[in-house]
């Protein structure tokens, strides 16, 4: 795709496709806007952590386009690129910090950033109830990076007497962890999914 300066007009005109794609800025190398199949758009900055082509490539999500204008996002990207030039690795620092978030904090983010905006009021209320009654009592203080599939399987098994309710609770947790993985980059996987290839659930 041709590189162009990322402006609000450009971002507003970008259309969702079958898979993620990134439009890179024509003026600041490494700065771009990522468009997801859902239509969500986020500013990103990409760099190499180290010298030479063999150095690992890192990508940081700055913010969604609804929260920041492109010029402000570009300014943040310049700061990150400046840190990289000083041999820093901002993505690694950010990953460590994010993995310290508790499930309680992630649930609050889920409610504020997704549930109310993307669900009907009745289902949003049900999600909030499930979080407070079923998910937070089990995992509230656990760090997002420490939650394992075994933890989730044990939790799900304890609700076996009510399989319908158990599966609804699992669906809510699975969605929250999917966002934590794909949207918010809080962890590298979704432990509520049994297999990446099959997509089967617990």
PEQUIJO-V324897 format. One line per field, one symbol per residue. phi: phi as a letter, one per 30 degrees, with the letter a starting at -180 (. if undefined). psi: psi as a letter, one per 40 degrees, with the letter a starting at -180 (. if undefined). burial: I if it has 24 or more other ideal C-beta (glycine too) atoms within 12 Angstrom, else O. A space follows every 10 residues. Layout:
phi=???
psi=???
burial=???
This chain:
phi=.ddbddbddd ddddcdbdbe bbccddccej cabcccedjd bbdbbbacdk cidddddbbc ddadddcbde dddddddddd dddddcicbe dddddddddd ddddddddde ddcbeddbbd eddddddddd edccddedbe cddedcdcdd edddddddcd dbeddedddd dddddddddd ddcchdacac ddcdbddcid cd
psi=hhhihhiddd ddehiiadii ihhiiedhhe hihhhideeh hihihiihga iieeiihihh hdiidediid dddddddddd dddddffigd ddddddddee iidddddddd ddeddddeii dddddddddd dddddddded eiideehidd dddddddeed dgdddddddd dddddddddd dddefdieih eehdhdddei i.
burial=OOOOOIOOOI IOOIOOOOOI OIIIIOOIOI IIIIIIOOOI IIIIIIIOIO OOOOOOOIII IIIIIOOIOI OOIIOIIOOI IOOIOOOOOI IOOIIOOIIO IIIOIIIOII IOIIIOOOOO OOOOOOIIOI IOOIIIOIIO OIIIIOIOIO IIOOIIOOIO OOOOOIOIII IIIIIIIIII IIIIIIIOOI IIIOOOOOOO OI
